[in-house]
Amino acid sequence: LVNQLPEANLILLRHLFGVLHHIEQNSVVNQMNAFNLALCIAPNMLWLPSPTGPEEESRSTKKVAMLVQFLIENSAEIFGGDIASLF
């Protein structure tokens, strides 16, 4: 799916998850592991197109957080092994 994105979107995601991966690599110091980062950033990345009840929003947020956590933890494989070279 990542390879089907427009190039500008792919570059943006690569940089965003490169930063998040870099933060996660220092989680011993900053306490921001992939799970914590995902909880913070997921609600701002994807959301339901129309208002729904709190239960549906909670389920949706959890699913997005799981996706974001997966992308952080696997960013090198998804976006290329040289993701650290962005910095």
C-alpha positions in Angstrom: 0.0 0.0 0.0 2.8 2.4 0.8 4.2 2.1 -2.7 0.8 3.1 -4.1 0.9 6.5 -2.4 1.7 9.6 -4.3 5.4 10.5 -4.0 4.8 13.6 -1.9 2.7 11.6 0.6 5.3 8.8 0.8 8.1 11.3 1.4 6.1 12.9 4.2 5.3 9.6 5.9 8.9 8.4 5.5 10.1 11.5 7.3 7.4 11.5 10.0 8.0 7.8 10.8 11.7 8.3 10.6 11.4 10.9 13.4 9.1 8.7 15.4 11.4 5.7 15.0 14.4 7.9 16.1 12.4 9.0 19.2 11.5 5.3 19.9 15.1 4.3 19.7 15.8 6.5 22.7 12.9 5.3 24.7 15.1 4.2 27.6 15.8 7.9 28.2 12.6 9.6 27.1 10.0 6.9 28.0 8.4 7.2 24.6 8.2 3.7 23.2 6.3 2.9 20.0 3.1 2.3 22.0 3.3 5.7 23.8 4.1 7.5 20.6 1.2 5.8 18.8 -1.2 6.8 21.5 -0.1 10.5 21.2 0.0 10.8 17.5 -2.7 8.4 16.2 -5.7 10.6 17.0 -4.2 13.3 14.8 -3.5 11.0 11.8 -6.7 9.3 10.9 -10.3 9.8 12.1 -13.8 8.8 11.0 -15.2 11.0 8.3 -18.5 11.5 10.1 -19.3 12.0 13.8 -20.2 8.7 15.6 -20.7 7.6 19.1 -17.9 7.5 21.7 -17.7 3.7 21.5 -17.1 3.7 17.8 -14.6 6.5 18.0 -12.7 4.6 20.8 -12.6 1.5 18.7 -11.4 3.5 15.7 -8.7 5.3 17.7 -7.4 2.0 19.1 -7.1 0.5 15.5 -5.3 3.6 14.3 -2.9 3.5 17.3 -2.1 -0.2 16.5 -1.4 0.8 12.9 0.8 3.7 13.9 2.7 1.5 16.5 3.3 -1.1 13.8 4.6 1.5 11.3 7.0 2.9 14.0 8.3 -0.5 15.0 8.7 -1.6 11.3 9.6 1.7 9.7 13.0 0.5 8.4 11.4 -2.4 6.6 8.4 -0.4 5.3 10.1 2.9 4.3 13.6 1.6 3.6 16.5 0.5 5.8 18.3 3.8 5.3 15.6 5.7 7.3 18.2 6.8 9.8 20.1 8.6 7.1 17.3 11.2 6.9 18.9 12.8 9.9 
